[in-house]
Amino acid sequence: MAATPITKSVRYINPDVSKVYFVATMANYQSPTRSELDAGTDLTREIASTEGWNTESENVETPDLDSRFTSVIPGRISAEDSSLTFYADKTGTDARALLPRDTSGYIVWMDGGDVPGSPMDIYPVRVSSVGKERSVEGDDAATVVINFAITSEPAEDVEIPAA
C-alpha cells in the first residue's frame, strides 16, 4: 500500500491575484473583522516590488550525555527585514503621504486575493524609513522604498472574513 499523495495545488502567479492592504488599526490582528479590513487602504496597484515578508526560526542544539548525536529543536522566531517599493509621484502624492516614518499599523498579505475563507498573513509594523530611489539612466520609473520594522509575531494563514 502506498502513502496518500498530497493534494495537487492550483498554481498561480502573484500579479493580478494577490492583494496587499495597509490597515491602521485592528482590535485583534489575529482575527480581524471584515469592517477593519475594508477600512484599510489597498496598496496593490502602486507596489513595484517587495522584499522580505517571511518568518524564520533559529534552531537550538540540544546535546545530551546519552548520545553522540546532537538533536535540534526550534528556537526563536523572527521576521526578515521587509520593504515595499512604490511608484513615486512628482508632487509627493504617493505612498509617502500614507506611510511616513514612524507610522504604525498592519500590512495584510492576501496572496490568493481578497477571497473570504482563503488565508492571509498580517504583519504588525512600524515604518522605519522612507527612501527615494534615483536614477540617471532614465529608463526606470521613479520609486519610493518604504522599510518596515515588524513589531510583533505575524498572524499567518488567518482566514479572510466574509462581508
N, C-alpha and C positions, 0 to 999 in steps of 0.2 A: 504494500500500500504506500502511495506517495504522499508527501506533505501537501497540504492545501495551498495552492498558489495565492499570492497577494492579488487583490483586485486591481485590474489594469486601470491606470489613471486616464482621465480625459485631459490630454495635454493642451497647453495654450501658450501664448506669448503675452507678456505683460502689457505692451501698448494696446490701447483701445479696450482693455478689460479692467486693469487694476485702478483703484481709486485711493487717493491719499487726502485725508482731511486734517485740518488743524481745529481742535476743539479747546476753547479757553477754559471751560470748567466742566467737571463731572462730579457728581456726588460720590460715585463708586466706579472707578475706571475698570475694575474687574468685571463689572456688569452694567454697562451704560444703557440708558434708555434711548429709544428712537428719537425723542424730542431733543435730547442732549446732542446726538449725532447731527440731527437736522439743524441745530443752532450753530454748528461749526462752519468752517469755510472749506470748500472743495479746492484743493491746491493743484489737482491733477493736470489741468491744461497749461500750467505755467512751469512745470518741472522739466528741466532739460536733462538732468542726470541725478543719480543718488549714490551715496557711499554709506556703507555700514548697515545699520538696522538689523543686526543679528546678535543673538546672545551666545555666550560660550561659557564653558565651565573648566576650571582648572582641575587637574587630577592630583590627588594626595596619596603618596605612597604610604602603605601600612604594613611594614615588615614585622615579623614576629620570630621568636626563637625556635618555633616548632618546624620551620620550613626555610629552605634556601630561596624559595620563590617569594618575591616581593609583590604582594597584591596592591591594588589601587582602588580607591573609592572616589566618587565625585566630590569635588570641593566647591569653592566659592564660585558664584555665577556673576558674570559681568557682561556688559554690552560694549560692542565695538564703538569707536569714535564714529559718529554719524553726522551726515550732512545732506542737504538738498540744494541743488543748483537750480536757480530760477532764471528765466529770461528777464533782462533789465529793461526798464522804460527810461527814455531820455529825461523825463520830468521827475523820476523817482517814484512814480505811482505804480509800484510793483510790490513784490513780497516784503520789501523793506518797511513799507507802511504798516503791514500786518504783524511782522515779526522782528521788531527792533531788538537790540541786545537786551538781555535780562527778561525777556518775555517768557512767562511760564504757561504751560498748558499741556496738551496731549497731541501727539502725531498718531493718527489712526491709519493703518495699512489694511486695505481690503483687496487682497491680491486677486481674488476671483470676481471682483466687482461688488457693488453695494447690493447684495442679494441676501434677503432675510434667510437665516438658517445656515449660511455659509460662515467660515471662520474669518476672524480679523485679529490683528495684533495691535495693541495700544501701548504707546511709549510715553510715560510721563517725562516731560522735557523742560529745559530752560535754554533759551538761545544764548550761546556763549560768544559768538562773533558773527558779524555780517561783513563779508569781504566782497570786493568788486574784482572780477577778472577782466583784465585789459589786454588787448592785442593790437599790434601794429601791422599784422598781416592783412587784416581787412576781410578775411573770409570766414570769420566766426561771429555768431551773434553775441552781443554783449550779455553777460550773465552776472548774477549775484550769488555768492555761495554763503548759505546760512548753516553754521555749525551748531550742533545741539549737544548739551550735556544731558544724558539720560539719568534722571534723578532718583528713580526707583525701579524695582524689578518690573519689566514689561508684562502685561497681561497677554498671553499668547493663545491663539486658537479659541478666542471668545466668540460665541455665536452672535451674528449680526441680528439685532432685534427687528421684528416686523413693524410696519407702520401702525 
